């Protein structure tokens, strides 16, 4: 993982780099081994990750989020997986930041190719010399809920 040192980068560039690093931990495309444990270095220890898909809600601690994804990304059920930002907006005020982004993901799950899009919101705080994620929530596009062209 890249070091994110606020003294070397403006806040927006550091948050951009942290967000890219977060998305990259899930990639297993072209034989890349996912580094889901890197999430611990990106978040504060009490961080939360929340899935909001329609009426379904799941609120995860970091470890609750990491373990099933580690298994899914390494057991062969989900291959050629990649997730990335398409567009984003970041608002920064002092030591707090909020990022909204549109993302897309693709891969092969149980032998079936898929592509999907959604929106994520990331909350960050400045800790000592770097930005850390506090929480992240996402909702995927579905019938009746279209992702906008840009955030």
N, CA and C of each residue as an Amber inpcrd file, in Angstrom:
protein
   453
   0.8360000  -1.1790000   0.0000000   0.0000000   0.0000000   0.0000000
   0.8770000   1.2370000   0.0000000   0.4380000   2.2630000  -0.6730000
   1.1740000   3.5120000  -0.7020000   1.0700000   4.1910000   0.6600000
   2.0960000   4.9330000   1.0230000   2.0360000   5.7450000   2.2280000
   1.3220000   7.0370000   1.8760000   0.4020000   7.4300000   2.7200000
  -0.3690000   8.6470000   2.4820000   0.0640000   9.6780000   3.5090000
   1.0050000  10.5340000   3.1690000   1.5610000  11.5090000   4.0860000
   1.0270000  12.8820000   3.7330000   0.2120000  13.4350000   4.6260000
  -0.4410000  14.7150000   4.3670000   0.5580000  15.8520000   4.2030000
   1.7340000  15.7440000   4.7910000   2.7020000  16.8230000   4.6570000
   3.2750000  16.8910000   3.2440000   3.1530000  15.8250000   2.4650000
   3.6970000  15.8040000   1.1120000   2.6390000  16.0400000   0.0380000
   1.3930000  15.7760000   0.3440000   0.3170000  15.9060000  -0.6340000
  -0.7630000  16.8490000  -0.1090000  -1.4030000  17.6230000  -0.9960000
  -2.5820000  18.3570000  -0.5620000  -3.6660000  17.3600000  -0.1400000
  -4.5660000  17.8010000   0.7270000  -5.5960000  16.9050000   1.2630000
  -6.3690000  16.1930000   0.1600000  -6.7760000  16.9100000  -0.8760000
  -7.5810000  16.2720000  -1.9220000  -6.7950000  15.1810000  -2.6390000
  -5.5190000  15.4150000  -2.9080000  -4.7010000  14.3990000  -3.5800000
  -4.4830000  13.1970000  -2.6720000  -4.2960000  13.4420000  -1.3880000
  -4.1120000  12.3380000  -0.4500000  -5.3790000  11.4890000  -0.3510000
  -6.5360000  12.1360000  -0.3080000  -7.8050000  11.4050000  -0.2450000
  -8.0380000  10.6410000  -1.5420000  -7.6930000  11.2440000  -2.6830000
  -7.7800000  10.5220000  -3.9600000  -6.9390000   9.2500000  -3.9120000
  -5.7080000   9.3630000  -3.4280000  -4.8070000   8.2050000  -3.3660000
  -5.3280000   7.1450000  -2.3990000  -5.8480000   7.5600000  -1.2610000
  -6.4010000   6.6200000  -0.2890000  -7.6010000   5.8870000  -0.8820000
  -8.4500000   6.6060000  -1.6020000  -9.6230000   5.9830000  -2.2170000
  -9.2060000   4.9770000  -3.2880000  -8.2450000   5.3360000  -4.1210000
  -7.7440000   4.3830000  -5.1260000  -7.1810000   3.1370000  -4.4540000
  -6.4370000   3.3330000  -3.3810000  -5.8630000   2.1950000  -2.6510000
  -6.9660000   1.3120000  -2.0780000  -8.0360000   1.9160000  -1.5530000
  -9.1470000   1.1280000  -1.0140000  -9.7570000   0.2520000  -2.1050000
 -10.0800000   0.8380000  -3.2380000 -10.6780000   0.0490000  -4.3130000
  -9.7420000  -1.0630000  -4.7850000  -8.4580000  -0.8120000  -4.7650000
  -7.5130000  -1.8010000  -5.2960000  -7.3660000  -3.0420000  -4.4250000
  -7.7050000  -2.9690000  -3.1470000  -7.4830000  -4.1360000  -2.2720000
  -8.3420000  -5.3340000  -2.6560000  -9.3930000  -5.1300000  -3.4350000
 -10.2900000  -6.2220000  -3.8090000  -9.9440000  -6.8540000  -5.1560000
  -9.0360000  -6.2560000  -5.8950000  -8.7270000  -6.7220000  -7.2440000
  -8.0530000  -8.0870000  -7.2220000  -8.6390000  -9.0220000  -7.9920000
  -7.9530000 -10.3050000  -8.2280000  -7.8710000 -10.5930000  -9.7280000
  -7.9990000  -9.5400000 -10.5220000  -7.9110000  -9.6440000 -11.9760000
  -6.4750000  -9.9680000 -12.3820000  -6.3330000 -10.7580000 -13.4370000
  -5.0150000 -11.1220000 -13.9780000  -4.1000000 -11.7490000 -12.9310000
  -4.6920000 -12.5050000 -12.0210000  -3.8960000 -13.2340000 -11.0360000
  -3.3950000 -12.4180000  -9.8580000  -3.8220000 -11.1650000  -9.7500000
  -3.4100000 -10.3350000  -8.6130000  -4.0080000 -10.9130000  -7.3340000
  -3.2110000 -10.9740000  -6.2850000  -3.6870000 -11.4700000  -4.9970000
  -4.2440000 -10.2890000  -4.1960000  -5.5280000 -10.3190000  -3.8350000
  -6.1240000  -9.2150000  -3.0760000  -5.4480000  -9.0490000  -1.7120000
  -5.3310000  -7.8030000  -1.2840000  -4.7340000  -7.4850000   0.0140000
  -5.7950000  -6.8560000   0.9120000  -6.8280000  -7.6260000   1.2490000
  -7.9330000  -7.0770000   2.0330000  -7.5000000  -6.6260000   3.4210000
  -6.4190000  -7.1630000   3.9560000  -5.9460000  -6.7230000   5.2710000
  -5.4670000  -5.2740000   5.2600000  -5.1610000  -4.7420000   4.0890000
  -4.7500000  -3.3400000   3.9890000  -5.8500000  -2.4040000   4.4750000
  -7.0960000  -2.8770000   4.4860000  -8.2110000  -2.0570000   4.9650000
  -7.9420000  -1.5740000   6.3870000  -7.3270000  -2.4110000   7.2140000
  -7.0330000  -2.0100000   8.5960000  -6.1390000  -0.7750000   8.6460000
  -5.2420000  -0.6190000   7.7010000  -4.3420000   0.5400000   7.6750000
  -5.0310000   1.7880000   7.1260000  -6.1340000   1.6100000   6.4210000
  -6.8270000   2.7320000   5.7990000  -7.8950000   3.3450000   6.6960000
  -8.4200000   2.5580000   7.6210000  -9.5170000   2.9730000   8.5010000
  -9.0150000   3.2280000   9.9160000  -9.7900000   4.0060000  10.6730000
  -9.5760000   4.0400000  12.1130000  -9.9930000   2.6670000  12.6460000
  -9.4890000   2.2360000  13.7900000  -9.8100000   0.8910000  14.2930000
 -11.3100000   0.6420000  14.4890000 -12.0710000   1.6790000  14.7930000
 -13.5120000   1.5370000  15.0290000 -14.3330000   1.7170000  13.7560000
 -13.7070000   1.7000000  12.6040000 -14.3850000   1.9600000  11.3370000
 -15.5530000   1.0300000  11.0670000 -16.5130000   1.5430000  10.3110000
 -17.6950000   0.7770000   9.9160000 -17.8460000   0.7990000   8.4040000
 -18.3510000  -0.3020000   7.8630000 -18.6640000  -0.4110000   6.4400000
 -20.1030000  -0.8940000   6.3510000 -20.9120000  -0.1870000   5.5630000
 -22.3580000  -0.4130000   5.5560000 -22.8400000  -0.6630000   4.1370000
 -23.5690000  -1.7670000   3.9750000 -24.1910000  -2.0920000   2.6860000
 -25.6650000  -1.7300000   2.7850000 -26.1210000  -0.8860000   1.8610000
 -27.5260000  -0.4730000   1.7850000 -28.0280000  -0.8250000   0.3980000
 -28.6670000  -1.9420000   0.2450000 -29.2150000  -2.3260000  -1.0540000
 -30.7040000  -2.5590000  -0.8900000 -31.4890000  -1.5520000  -1.3110000
 -32.9250000  -1.6380000  -1.1280000 -33.2470000  -1.7170000   0.3520000
 -34.1590000  -2.6070000   0.7240000 -34.5100000  -2.7240000   2.1430000
 -33.4480000  -3.4550000   2.9710000 -32.4920000  -4.0790000   2.3020000
 -31.4370000  -4.8050000   3.0120000 -30.4110000  -3.8360000   3.5750000
 -30.0210000  -4.0660000   4.8070000 -28.9620000  -3.2860000   5.4410000
 -28.0280000  -4.2440000   6.1510000 -26.7470000  -4.0030000   6.0430000
 -25.7670000  -4.7760000   6.7970000 -24.7010000  -3.7990000   7.2750000
 -24.4660000  -3.7940000   8.5710000 -23.4600000  -2.9270000   9.1690000
 -22.3410000  -3.8200000   9.6830000 -21.1410000  -3.5940000   9.1510000
 -20.0000000  -4.4550000   9.4430000 -18.9150000  -3.7030000  10.2080000
 -18.2990000  -4.3690000  11.1640000 -17.0050000  -3.9110000  11.6560000
 -16.0020000  -4.2300000  10.5500000 -14.7970000  -3.7440000  10.6940000
 -13.8010000  -4.0250000   9.6590000 -13.5780000  -5.5240000   9.5020000
 -13.4170000  -6.2430000  10.5990000 -13.1470000  -7.6770000  10.5110000
 -14.3380000  -8.4360000   9.9340000 -15.5640000  -8.0410000  10.3170000
 -16.7600000  -8.6920000   9.7690000 -16.8570000  -8.4890000   8.2620000
 -16.3760000  -7.3620000   7.7720000 -16.3950000  -7.0830000   6.3440000
 -15.2890000  -7.8370000   5.6150000 -14.1110000  -7.8710000   6.2010000
 -12.9390000  -8.4340000   5.5320000 -13.0260000  -9.9410000   5.3410000
 -13.3690000 -10.6750000   6.3720000 -13.2690000 -12.1410000   6.3200000
 -14.0540000 -12.7890000   5.1800000 -15.3530000 -12.4740000   5.0010000
 -16.0680000 -13.1150000   3.8840000 -15.5090000 -12.7270000   2.5150000
 -15.0070000 -11.5080000   2.3940000 -14.4430000 -11.0790000   1.1130000
 -13.1000000 -11.7480000   0.8490000 -12.3290000 -11.9400000   1.8930000
 -11.0710000 -12.6720000   1.7310000 -11.3670000 -14.0610000   1.1680000
 -12.3500000 -14.7310000   1.7480000 -12.7180000 -16.0780000   1.3060000
 -13.2250000 -16.0570000  -0.1360000 -14.1540000 -15.1490000  -0.4290000
 -14.7500000 -15.0840000  -1.7660000 -13.7070000 -14.7890000  -2.8410000
 -12.7800000 -13.8900000  -2.5420000 -11.7770000 -13.4870000  -3.5280000
 -10.6430000 -14.4930000  -3.6890000 -10.5190000 -15.4320000  -2.7620000
  -9.4000000 -16.3780000  -2.8410000  -9.8200000 -17.8230000  -3.0960000
 -11.1210000 -18.1320000  -3.0020000 -11.5530000 -19.5330000  -3.1350000
 -11.8470000 -19.9490000  -4.5740000 -11.8540000 -18.9940000  -5.5100000
 -12.1300000 -19.3300000  -6.9020000 -13.5580000 -19.0640000  -7.3460000
 -14.4480000 -18.7100000  -6.4180000 -15.8290000 -18.3870000  -6.8080000
 -15.9120000 -17.0530000  -7.5440000 -15.1220000 -16.0720000  -7.1050000
 -15.1070000 -14.7480000  -7.7250000 -13.7120000 -14.5080000  -8.2950000
 -13.6490000 -14.4410000  -9.6210000 -12.3700000 -14.2480000 -10.2990000
 -12.4400000 -13.0290000 -11.2100000 -11.2780000 -12.5640000 -11.6240000
 -11.1680000 -11.4180000 -12.5370000 -11.9520000 -10.2140000 -12.0150000
 -11.9960000 -10.0690000 -10.7010000 -12.7640000  -8.9870000 -10.0790000
 -11.9490000  -7.7110000 -10.0280000 -12.6410000  -6.6170000 -10.3510000
 -12.0450000  -5.2920000 -10.2590000 -13.1450000  -4.2940000  -9.9510000
 -12.8250000  -3.3390000  -9.1090000 -13.7610000  -2.2860000  -8.7300000
 -13.0050000  -0.9660000  -8.8180000 -13.6610000   0.0770000  -9.3630000
 -12.9790000   1.3640000  -9.5040000 -13.9700000   2.5090000  -9.5220000
 -13.4730000   3.6820000  -9.1670000 -14.2820000   4.8900000  -9.2290000
 -14.4700000   5.3190000 -10.6740000 -15.6490000   5.8530000 -10.9550000
 -15.9400000   6.4360000 -12.2620000 -15.9170000   7.9580000 -12.1520000
 -16.5200000   8.4850000 -11.0960000 -16.4690000   9.9170000 -10.8150000
 -16.6250000  10.1090000  -9.3110000 -16.1560000  11.2570000  -8.8300000
 -16.2010000  11.4960000  -7.3870000 -16.2500000  12.9850000  -7.0940000
 -16.7540000  13.2810000  -5.9040000 -16.7490000  14.6390000  -5.3640000
 -16.2960000  14.5410000  -3.9170000 -15.3490000  15.3550000  -3.5280000
 -14.8470000  15.3580000  -2.1570000 -14.9990000  16.7540000  -1.5740000
 -15.5980000  16.8280000  -0.3940000 -15.7220000  18.0810000   0.3450000
 -14.8630000  17.9630000   1.5960000 -14.0070000  18.9620000   1.8130000
 -13.0680000  18.9410000   2.9350000 -13.2650000  20.2100000   3.7560000
 -13.3140000  20.0300000   5.0660000 -13.3600000  21.1600000   5.9810000
 -12.4260000  20.8390000   7.1420000 -11.2940000  21.5020000   7.1720000
 -10.3240000  21.2410000   8.2330000  -9.8960000  19.7880000   8.2260000
 -10.1730000  19.0910000   9.3270000  -9.7600000  17.7050000   9.4750000
 -10.8410000  16.6900000   9.1970000 -11.9340000  17.1150000   8.5320000
 -12.9890000  16.1660000   8.1540000 -13.2240000  16.2420000   6.6500000
 -13.6440000  15.1150000   6.0900000 -13.9130000  15.0810000   4.6490000
 -15.0280000  14.0890000   4.3620000 -15.7490000  14.3780000   3.2970000
 -16.8470000  13.5320000   2.8230000 -16.6280000  13.3270000   1.3350000
 -16.6820000  12.0830000   0.8800000 -16.5020000  11.7860000  -0.5450000
 -17.6930000  10.9710000  -1.0250000 -18.2990000  11.4040000  -2.1130000
 -19.3230000  10.6300000  -2.8170000 -18.7090000  10.1870000  -4.1260000
 -18.9280000   8.9370000  -4.4810000 -18.3870000   8.4860000  -5.7570000
 -19.3170000   7.4790000  -6.4220000 -19.2440000   7.4870000  -7.7300000
 -19.8670000   6.4400000  -8.5370000 -18.7710000   5.4290000  -8.8130000
 -19.0940000   4.1640000  -8.6640000 -18.0920000   3.1310000  -8.9190000
 -18.6890000   2.0680000  -9.8200000 -17.8010000   1.3270000 -10.4430000
 -18.2280000   0.1820000 -11.2460000 -17.3960000  -1.0140000 -10.8340000
 -17.9910000  -2.1770000 -10.9710000 -17.2830000  -3.4130000 -10.6410000
 -17.6140000  -4.4460000 -11.6960000 -16.6840000  -5.3710000 -11.8770000
 -16.9010000  -6.4490000 -12.8330000 -16.0770000  -7.6440000 -12.3910000
 -16.4990000  -8.7970000 -12.8600000 -15.7800000 -10.0190000 -12.5450000
 -16.5480000 -11.2230000 -13.0420000 -16.1400000 -12.3770000 -12.5660000
 -16.8130000 -13.6340000 -12.8950000 -17.1550000 -14.3040000 -11.5740000
 -18.4520000 -14.4210000 -11.2870000 -18.9270000 -15.0220000 -10.0440000
 -19.6060000 -16.3430000 -10.3670000 -19.0940000 -17.4090000  -9.7980000
 -19.6310000 -18.7530000 -10.0340000 -19.7560000 -19.0540000 -11.5260000
 -18.7490000 -18.6270000 -12.2930000 -18.7020000 -18.9080000 -13.7220000
 -19.4830000 -17.9460000 -14.5960000 -20.1630000 -16.9590000 -14.0070000
 -20.9760000 -16.0070000 -14.7620000 -20.3580000 -14.6100000 -14.7040000
 -20.0740000 -14.0470000 -15.8770000 -19.5400000 -12.6880000 -15.9360000
 -20.6150000 -11.7040000 -15.4900000 -20.2010000 -10.6500000 -14.8070000
 -21.1450000  -9.6210000 -14.3760000 -20.4620000  -8.2620000 -14.3870000
 -21.2970000  -7.2390000 -14.4630000 -20.8840000  -5.8490000 -14.3050000
 -21.9620000  -5.1640000 -13.4960000 -21.5750000  -4.2400000 -12.6440000
 -22.5400000  -3.4960000 -11.8430000 -21.9540000  -2.1280000 -11.5180000
 -22.8470000  -1.2250000 -11.1170000 -22.4420000   0.1150000 -10.7010000
 -23.1700000   0.4630000  -9.4170000 -22.6840000   1.4860000  -8.7680000
 -23.3390000   1.9430000  -7.5540000 -22.7430000   3.2560000  -7.0900000
 -23.1750000   3.6680000  -5.9080000 -22.6830000   4.8960000  -5.2900000
 -22.1430000   4.5480000  -3.9120000 -20.9910000   5.1200000  -3.5940000
 -20.3990000   4.9620000  -2.2620000 -20.2400000   6.3370000  -1.6380000
 -20.3670000   6.3740000  -0.3270000 -20.0590000   7.5660000   0.4400000
 -19.0080000   7.1910000   1.4770000 -17.9640000   7.9960000   1.5450000
 -16.8490000   7.7440000   2.4530000 -16.6930000   8.9470000   3.3730000
 -16.5480000   8.6880000   4.6610000 -16.2940000   9.7310000   5.6360000
 -14.8660000   9.5420000   6.1460000 -14.1280000  10.6360000   6.2140000
 -12.7120000  10.5790000   6.5880000 -12.3950000  11.6330000   7.6370000
 -11.3280000  11.3640000   8.4150000 -10.7970000  12.3510000   9.3400000
  -9.2800000  12.3810000   9.2080000  -8.7210000  13.5260000   9.5490000
  -7.2660000  13.6710000   9.5450000  -6.7500000  13.1790000  10.8860000
  -5.8550000  12.2230000  10.8520000  -5.2520000  11.6510000  12.0580000
  -3.7520000  11.8830000  11.9640000  -3.1930000  12.6660000  12.8750000
  -1.7610000  12.9480000  12.8800000  -1.3080000  13.4030000  11.4950000
  -0.6150000  12.5360000  10.7520000  -0.0600000  12.9680000   9.4670000
  -0.7330000  12.3260000   8.2670000  -1.9280000  11.7410000   8.4520000
  -2.5950000  11.1180000   7.3000000  -4.1090000  11.1360000   7.4720000
  -4.7980000  10.9480000   6.3630000  -6.2490000  10.8110000   6.3700000
  -6.5940000   9.3490000   6.5870000  -7.6650000   9.1040000   7.3530000
  -8.1520000   7.7500000   7.6100000  -9.6470000   7.7080000   7.3330000
 -10.0810000   6.5820000   6.8150000 -11.5100000   6.3570000   6.6410000
 -12.1350000   6.0830000   8.0040000 -13.3100000   6.6480000   8.2330000
 -14.0910000   6.4130000   9.4450000 -15.2170000   5.4440000   9.1270000
 -15.9050000   5.7260000   8.0160000 -16.9950000   4.8500000   7.5920000
 -17.1650000   4.9380000   6.0880000 -17.8160000   3.9250000   5.5710000
 -18.0990000   3.8290000   4.1470000 -19.4560000   3.1490000   4.0210000
 -20.3040000   3.6780000   3.1590000 -21.5940000   3.0370000   2.8770000
 -21.7700000   2.9980000   1.3710000 -22.4630000   1.9490000   0.9040000
 -22.6990000   1.8550000  -0.5380000 -24.0720000   1.2880000  -0.8280000
 -24.5410000   1.6460000  -2.0210000 -25.7870000   1.0920000  -2.5480000
 -25.5800000   0.8590000  -4.0340000 -25.9510000  -0.3300000  -4.4840000
 -25.8020000  -0.6990000  -5.8890000 -27.0240000  -0.2780000  -6.6920000
 -26.7810000   0.0030000  -7.9680000 -27.8520000   0.3040000  -8.9090000
 -28.7560000  -0.9140000  -9.0410000 -30.0560000  -0.6720000  -9.2160000
 -31.0280000  -1.7530000  -9.3870000 -32.2590000  -1.1700000 -10.0770000
 -33.2000000  -2.0180000 -10.4320000 -34.4450000  -1.5340000 -11.0260000
 -35.0640000  -0.4930000 -10.1030000 -35.3800000   0.6640000 -10.6660000
 -35.9850000   1.7330000  -9.8860000 -34.9840000   2.6500000  -9.1940000
 -33.6960000   2.3260000  -9.2680000 -32.6620000   3.1760000  -8.6690000
 -31.4660000   3.2170000  -9.6120000 -31.4540000   4.2510000 -10.4610000
 -30.3800000   4.3920000 -11.4520000 -29.2690000   5.2760000 -10.9010000
 -28.0510000   4.8940000 -11.1890000 -26.8910000   5.7000000 -10.8160000
 -26.8460000   6.9080000 -11.7460000 -26.6350000   8.1110000 -11.2000000
 -26.5330000   9.2810000 -12.0790000 -25.2730000   9.2070000 -12.9390000
 -25.2340000  10.0370000 -13.9750000 -24.0570000  10.0680000 -14.8480000
 -22.8180000  10.5650000 -14.1080000 -23.0020000  11.5450000 -13.2290000
 -21.8920000  12.1110000 -12.4440000 -22.4000000  12.4630000 -11.0590000
 -21.4670000  12.4680000 -10.1360000 -21.7670000  12.9060000  -8.7590000
 -21.2930000  14.3360000  -8.6330000
